[in-house]
Amino acid sequence: MTMRDEEQTLPNPVRPAFDTPSTQDGVIVSVGPSHPATHGTLQIIAELSGERVVRADVHCGYLHRGFEKECEAHTWHTLIPFVDRLNYCSALMNNFAYCDAVETLMGVEITPRTRYLRTLLSEYSRIADHITCIAASVMEMGAMTAFLYLMTIRDYIYEHLADLTGARVTYSYGRIGGLANDLPEGWIKRLEEPLLPY
């Protein structure tokens, strides 16, 4: 590698910007990677001088779960529960996106009813995801009452989806070519119930 190549090479983003202390009494510590309150991953490389933080290099959003490697030992169908866990707030959307990708690769055409139900359930899941995000944000700003109201609505949606899928958070409801089962009697009519008190 020439000097010119070294100048053009960007540093790996998961490597710290510094690895030696700037002062004789400084200490470099790695805090994380951690998963604070399940709102995302964070790693901080910090230089400390006693109890004072002299400088910090923050790396956001990196968490390697080994998902891709684990998938190498499974069939297309047995991977469905794994995609739920990539974002538990959007488990249904993950299911359906994965199934859609496999169906596209295999040339499988799904029925219009399956397409409509996947769209409806994805939007319902998206609403629960947004409610979770907003609730967590307002709680972190000190609005505990608003958090509790929003979690009540989110929990209603989770219970409603549990009636459909048989699971509360990680549903594994999508299937390659369709869905695990059809909607139970009266399920659609209950969609508006969380809004009735408001």
N, C-alpha and C positions, 0 to 999 in steps of 0.2 A: 504494500500500500504506500503510495507516494504521499508527500506532505499535502499536496493539493486534494487528494482523496480524503485525507483525515479532516481537512477544513470543511469539506462538503458533507461529511457524515454526521447525521443528527444523532444525538444521544438517545439511548433506549428510554422511553418515558417512564418505565418502572424502576429505573436506576436513580439513586439520589443525586442531586445536583452537587453535593459535597460529601466527602467521606473522611476528611480530616478536620479536627478542630481548628478554629481560627486563633485561639489563644492557648497558652500552655495548660491552663486549668480546665479547659473545655472538654466536654464529653459528648460523643455522638450516640444518640439512642434512637431506636426504631419503635414507634408506637403503632402497633397494628401489623399487617392489615387487620382491621376490625370491622365489625358490622354493627355500628351504633344504632340501637333501637329499630333494626331492620329497615332503616330508611336509605341505606346505601353503604357502600364500602369506602373505607378511608385508611390511608397509611400516612403517617407523619414521620419524616426523618428530622429529628431536632438536635440542635447543638445546645447543650446546657452548660451554664457556668454557675455552679451551686444550684440554686432553685430558680434562676432566671433563664428564660429561653432567649438565646442570642440570635438564633435564626432557625427557620423551619422550611422544609421542602415537603409540600403536601401533594399526595397522589390520590385522586378521587376515582371511584368507580371501578376498580379492578378487583375481581374475585374469580379465581379459577377453581371451578368445581370439579373438573375432570369429566364434564358431561360428554364431550365429544369422544373421549377415550372409552368411557363406559358404553357408549352407543355401538361401538365396534362389535360387541359381543351379543347383540340383540337383533331380533327380527324387526321388520318395519312396524308390525303391530305392537310388539312388546315395548316399543319406545314411547308409546302414547303417555303413560304415567310420568315419564321423565320430563316431558315438556311442560306439564303442569307446574313443576317446581321451579322453573326458570323465573317466573313472576307469579307468585301465588294470587295476587290481586286480579290477574288477567288469565287465569288458568284456562278458561274456555276458549279465549282467543288464541292462546298458544296451541291448544288441542286442534282447533279448526285450521289454523295456518299450517301446522305440520301435516295434518291429513290432506289438506288441499295440495301441498307440495308433492306428497307421495302420489296422490291421484293424478296430478299433472304428469309426473314422471311415468306412471303406469298407463296413462291414457284412459283413466276411469272417469266416466260421466256420472255426476250425482243427480238425483231427482230434484225437480224444482222445490218440492216441500223441504227437502234437506237443506237446500241453499237458503230458503226463507228462514227456517228455524236456526240455522247457523248464524245468519245475519241478526235475527232478533236476539238470540242469546249472547252474541258478541257485544251488541249494543248495551244489553242489560248488564253484562259483565263490566263493560267500559264505565257505565254509570257508577257501579260499585267501586271500581278502581279510583275514579275521580273523587268520590265521596271519601274514600280512605285517605287519599292524598291531602284533600282540603282539611279533613278532620285532624290529621297529624300536624299539618302546618299551623292551624289555629291553636291547637293544644300547645305547640312549642312557643307560641306567642302569648300564652297564658289564658286563652279562652276555653277553659275546661267545660263550661256549660254547652257551648257550641259543639265541642268535640263529642259530648255525650249524646246530644240530639242527632248528630250526623252518624254516630256509631249505631244508634237505634235503627235508623233507616238502612244502613249497610247490613246490620245483622238480620233485618227482615229479608233483604235480598238474598243473603247467604242461606237462610232457612228455606226460602222459596226455591232456590236452586237445589238445595239438598233434597227437597221433595221430588224434584225431577231426576236428579242424578244418583241419589243415594249416598252422597258425600258432602261434606260441609265446605271445604276450601279447595282441595285438589281433586277435581271431579273425574278426570279420565273418561269423559263423556263422548268425545269424538271417536269415530271409527273410520277406517279407510273405506270410502264408498258410502258412508252414512253416519248414523248416530247410534249410541248404545241402545236406546229405546225411544218410543214416541212419547209425546206429552201426555201426562195423566189427565183424567177427566177434570175439567174446571181450572186447570193450571193457568191458562191465558187470562181468565176473568180475574185472577188474583194479582195481576201485574200492577193494577192501580191502587191496591190496598195500602201501600206505605204512604201514599199521598193523601189519603182520606182525612187524617187528623189535621192536616194543614190546609 
